[in-house]
């Protein structure tokens, strides 16, 4: 007989690893955003797409990790987007711009929304799928 994970506990199981990933993601973004330009990886995509994607991922991770505190998670990610852009003014090889901050905020909001929806659907979906540990 297999023990089933109660649907309400799914988020409690997911939150700790998502919290670690969320903070690691934000730290990595900080390093490449505030550090010297030579530290910035290049994917071949537009820098605006890279900014959007990085902050969308951070928003998604924070929303999943802190779904019961979504407004605090949103404040952290959006404040980081603005703060990192302001900190670029200190680094001589970087430049902070309002447009770049706006792209980061839109990416953050997109990720936060998707992560929040995921976290709200996880328990009902688990109930439907009858999730069991393997």
N, C-alpha and C positions, 0 to 999 in steps of 0.2 A: 504494500500500500504506500503510495507516494503522498507526502505532505504537500499540500497546495499553499501557495503564497496568497494570503488574503489581499484582494485588490487594493485596499487602503494602505497596505505596507509596501507596495511597489515603489512609490515615490520615496519612502524612507530608505529603501535599499539603494535607489539611484542617486539620492542627494549627495552622500559623501564623495563618491568618485567624481560626480559632476562639479562639486565645489572645488576639488583639487584642480580639475581641468580648467575650470573657469578662471581661477586665479593665475594658473600657469599661462593661459592664453593671454590674459591682460598683461602679465609681466613680459611676455615675449613681444607683444605689441608695443609696450613701453620702450623696450630696448631698441627695436628697429625704428620707432617713431622719434624718439628723443636723442638717440645716439647719432654718431656721425653718419653722413650720407652713405659712406662706404659699407656700413653695416646693414643697409637696407637690401633685402633680397629682391631680385627681379624675376617675375614670372613670365614676362613678355606681354602681359595684359596691361591695360591702361592703369596708371596709378590710382585713378578714381575707383576703378573696379576693385583693385587690391584693397584700398581703404574700406570701401563698402563691405567687401567680403570678410575682412578681418574683424570689423566691428559687428557684423551680423553674426559671425561665429561666437564672438564674446557675448553678445546679447542672448543668443540661444542658450549657451552654456549657463549663464547667470540666471536666466529665467527658469531653466530646468532645475538648477541647483537650489534656488531660493524661491520656488514657486509660491510659497506661503507668505513671502515678503517681496512681492513683485515690484512695489513702488521703490523700496530701498535698492533692489537689484537694478532697477532702471536708473535711479539716481547715481549709483556707482558707475555704471557703464557710460552714461551720458556725461557725467562729470569727468570721467577719464578721457573721453573723446575731446572735450573742451580743454582740459588740463594739459593733455599731451600736445595739443596744438599750440597752446600758450608757451609750454616749455621749449618748443622748437625755436622760439625767439631768442633763447639763450645760446643755443648751439650755432656757431658762425656758418657752418655749412648747410644749415637747414633754414626753413622759412615757414612761419605759421600763417595760414590764411583762413579767412572766414568761410570761403567756399569749401575748403578741405574739411573744416570742422563740421559744416553742414552735411557733407557726404557721410562723415563718420557717425553723425547723429541719426541720419536716416538709416544707415546700416544697423546701428545699435537698436533702433526702434523696430526695424524689420525682424531682427533676430530675437529680440525680447518677445515680440508678438507670436512668432512661430513657436518659441520655446514655451511660452505660457499656454498656448493652445495644446501643444504636445503634453505638457504636464497635466492639464485638465482632462485630456482624453485617455491618459495612460491607465487610470484605474478602471473606467468603464470598458476600455478595450481589453484589459486583462480579465475582467469578469466575463466578457464575451468569449475570449479565447481560452479561458480557464488555465491561466499560466501556472505551470508547476516547475519546481526546480529540477534540474537534470542531474 
